[in-house]
């Protein structure tokens, strides 16, 4: 992964409204490089329904 790609992912933290109350949340942060995280990134993307339930995590 290029450094520029890492910076883009790290800058995408936050909540974005999609439609009809559904929204997604992006969480990403730089972490130590390990065999489990060879690019030094920890990230998650979750899709939530209007009640806040995580439909896809």
N, CA and C atoms as an extended XYZ file, in Angstrom:
171
Properties=species:S:1:pos:R:3:atomname:S:1:resname:S:1:resid:I:1 pbc="F F F"
N         0.855       -1.175        0.000 N   UNK     1
C         0.000        0.000        0.000 CA  UNK     1
C         0.898        1.235        0.000 C   UNK     1
N         0.586        2.158       -0.878 N   UNK     2
C         1.364        3.398       -0.952 CA  UNK     2
C         1.022        4.314        0.212 C   UNK     2
N         1.991        5.169        0.596 N   UNK     3
C         1.754        6.119        1.685 CA  UNK     3
C         0.573        7.037        1.389 C   UNK     3
N         0.425        7.435        0.124 N   UNK     4
C        -0.695        8.308       -0.243 CA  UNK     4
C        -2.025        7.599       -0.006 C   UNK     4
N        -2.085        6.307       -0.287 N   UNK     5
C        -3.309        5.534       -0.041 CA  UNK     5
C        -3.609        5.452        1.452 C   UNK     5
N        -2.575        5.272        2.262 N   UNK     6
C        -2.763        5.241        3.709 CA  UNK     6
C        -3.321        6.567        4.206 C   UNK     6
N        -2.789        7.661        3.705 N   UNK     7
C        -3.250        8.983        4.135 CA  UNK     7
C        -4.711        9.208        3.777 C   UNK     7
N        -5.122        8.725        2.619 N   UNK     8
C        -6.529        8.853        2.219 CA  UNK     8
C        -7.413        8.091        3.196 C   UNK     8
N        -7.050        6.847        3.509 N   UNK     9
C        -7.851        6.054        4.441 CA  UNK     9
C        -7.889        6.707        5.821 C   UNK     9
N        -6.761        7.213        6.284 N   UNK    10
C        -6.715        7.847        7.594 CA  UNK    10
C        -7.531        9.136        7.642 C   UNK    10
N        -7.693        9.798        6.510 N   UNK    11
C        -8.458       11.050        6.480 CA  UNK    11
C        -9.967       10.837        6.374 C   UNK    11
N       -10.410        9.609        6.178 N   UNK    12
C       -11.830        9.322        5.944 CA  UNK    12
C       -12.609        9.011        7.219 C   UNK    12
N       -12.062        9.302        8.379 N   UNK    13
C       -12.734        8.999        9.648 CA  UNK    13
C       -13.969        9.883        9.793 C   UNK    13
N       -15.091        9.292       10.175 N   UNK    14
C       -16.299       10.073       10.406 CA  UNK    14
C       -17.557        9.344       10.009 C   UNK    14
N       -18.654       10.052       10.089 N   UNK    15
C       -19.968        9.509        9.765 CA  UNK    15
C       -20.518       10.244        8.555 C   UNK    15
N       -21.107        9.498        7.632 N   UNK    16
C       -21.704       10.085        6.442 CA  UNK    16
C       -23.131        9.566        6.307 C   UNK    16
N       -24.094       10.467        6.138 N   UNK    17
C       -25.490       10.075        5.921 CA  UNK    17
C       -25.627        9.577        4.483 C   UNK    17
N       -26.309        8.479        4.300 N   UNK    18
C       -26.517        7.957        2.952 CA  UNK    18
C       -27.914        8.357        2.480 C   UNK    18
N       -28.931        7.596        2.841 N   UNK    19
C       -30.312        7.869        2.448 CA  UNK    19
C       -31.254        7.283        3.471 C   UNK    19
N       -32.400        7.896        3.602 N   UNK    20
C       -33.488        7.372        4.422 CA  UNK    20
C       -33.025        6.956        5.815 C   UNK    20
N       -32.091        7.699        6.387 N   UNK    21
C       -31.642        7.432        7.736 CA  UNK    21
C       -30.503        6.442        7.875 C   UNK    21
N       -30.151        5.727        6.821 N   UNK    22
C       -29.028        4.802        6.871 CA  UNK    22
C       -27.735        5.593        6.789 C   UNK    22
N       -26.723        5.158        7.521 N   UNK    23
C       -25.456        5.868        7.520 CA  UNK    23
C       -24.314        4.877        7.717 C   UNK    23
N       -23.131        5.303        7.315 N   UNK    24
C       -21.975        4.453        7.547 CA  UNK    24
C       -20.928        5.221        8.326 C   UNK    24
N       -20.104        4.459        9.030 N   UNK    25
C       -19.054        5.047        9.849 CA  UNK    25
C       -17.723        4.420        9.453 C   UNK    25
N       -16.723        5.255        9.269 N   UNK    26
C       -15.376        4.800        8.961 CA  UNK    26
C       -14.482        5.164       10.135 C   UNK    26
N       -13.736        4.186       10.606 N   UNK    27
C       -12.765        4.421       11.675 CA  UNK    27
C       -11.433        3.865       11.194 C   UNK    27
N       -10.400        4.655       11.234 N   UNK    28
C        -9.076        4.184       10.845 CA  UNK    28
C        -8.020        4.916       11.645 C   UNK    28
N        -6.944        4.198       11.937 N   UNK    29
C        -5.830        4.832       12.637 CA  UNK    29
C        -4.548        4.079       12.334 C   UNK    29
N        -3.445        4.786       12.443 N   UNK    30
C        -2.132        4.191       12.240 CA  UNK    30
C        -1.750        3.432       13.509 C   UNK    30
N        -1.218        2.233       13.329 N   UNK    31
C        -0.761        1.396       14.436 CA  UNK    31
C         0.611        0.833       14.075 C   UNK    31
N         1.229        0.161       15.011 N   UNK    32
C         2.525       -0.462       14.754 CA  UNK    32
C         2.390       -1.546       13.688 C   UNK    32
N         3.395       -1.679       12.869 N   UNK    33
C         3.424       -2.737       11.853 CA  UNK    33
C         3.658       -4.070       12.553 C   UNK    33
N         2.782       -5.032       12.265 N   UNK    34
C         2.891       -6.383       12.821 CA  UNK    34
C         2.565       -7.367       11.703 C   UNK    34
N         2.824       -8.659       11.906 N   UNK    35
C         2.419       -9.630       10.878 CA  UNK    35
C         0.920       -9.588       10.586 C   UNK    35
N         0.115       -9.289       11.606 N   UNK    36
C        -1.341       -9.215       11.418 CA  UNK    36
C        -1.769       -7.922       10.726 C   UNK    36
N        -0.963       -6.860       10.854 N   UNK    37
C        -1.258       -5.556       10.242 CA  UNK    37
C        -0.007       -5.064        9.516 C   UNK    37
N         0.325       -5.716        8.407 N   UNK    38
C         1.584       -5.401        7.721 CA  UNK    38
C         1.661       -3.986        7.149 C   UNK    38
N         0.526       -3.323        6.987 N   UNK    39
C         0.538       -1.958        6.460 CA  UNK    39
C         0.481       -0.916        7.567 C   UNK    39
N         0.377       -1.367        8.824 N   UNK    40
C         0.357       -0.439        9.944 CA  UNK    40
C        -0.928        0.354       10.054 C   UNK    40
N        -2.050       -0.255        9.652 N   UNK    41
C        -3.350        0.409        9.725 CA  UNK    41
C        -4.355       -0.486       10.440 C   UNK    41
N        -5.216        0.138       11.227 N   UNK    42
C        -6.369       -0.540       11.816 CA  UNK    42
C        -7.586        0.228       11.338 C   UNK    42
N        -8.539       -0.467       10.732 N   UNK    43
C        -9.691        0.240       10.178 CA  UNK    43
C       -10.953       -0.604       10.263 C   UNK    43
N       -12.082        0.079       10.232 N   UNK    44
C       -13.380       -0.582       10.262 CA  UNK    44
C       -14.378        0.257        9.476 C   UNK    44
N       -15.302       -0.416        8.823 N   UNK    45
C       -16.392        0.226        8.094 CA  UNK    45
C       -17.671       -0.457        8.537 C   UNK    45
N       -18.638        0.314        9.036 N   UNK    46
C       -19.914       -0.253        9.466 CA  UNK    46
C       -21.071        0.515        8.840 C   UNK    46
N       -22.112       -0.221        8.453 N   UNK    47
C       -23.339        0.355        7.912 CA  UNK    47
C       -24.408        0.226        8.981 C   UNK    47
N       -25.105        1.332        9.280 N   UNK    48
C       -26.109        1.359       10.346 CA  UNK    48
C       -27.481        1.715        9.775 C   UNK    48
N       -28.522        1.129       10.387 N   UNK    49
C       -29.885        1.475        9.985 CA  UNK    49
C       -30.327        2.730       10.746 C   UNK    49
N       -31.520        3.251       10.458 N   UNK    50
C       -31.979        4.483       11.123 CA  UNK    50
C       -32.033        4.403       12.649 C   UNK    50
N       -32.118        3.183       13.216 N   UNK    51
C       -32.150        3.005       14.672 CA  UNK    51
C       -30.757        2.846       15.279 C   UNK    51
N       -29.728        2.878       14.447 N   UNK    52
C       -28.366        2.754       14.940 CA  UNK    52
C       -27.833        1.336       14.950 C   UNK    52
N       -28.652        0.349       14.542 N   UNK    53
C       -28.210       -1.028       14.497 CA  UNK    53
C       -27.181       -1.215       13.380 C   UNK    53
N       -26.076       -1.863       13.680 N   UNK    54
C       -25.047       -2.118       12.670 CA  UNK    54
C       -25.499       -3.267       11.783 C   UNK    54
N       -25.913       -2.951       10.559 N   UNK    55
C       -26.386       -3.957        9.599 CA  UNK    55
C       -25.220       -4.759        9.049 C   UNK    55
N       -24.141       -4.090        8.771 N   UNK    56
C       -22.937       -4.708        8.234 CA  UNK    56
C       -21.767       -4.154        9.027 C   UNK    56
N       -20.990       -5.039        9.609 N   UNK    57
C       -19.829       -4.615       10.385 CA  UNK    57
C       -18.622       -5.448       10.039 C   UNK    57
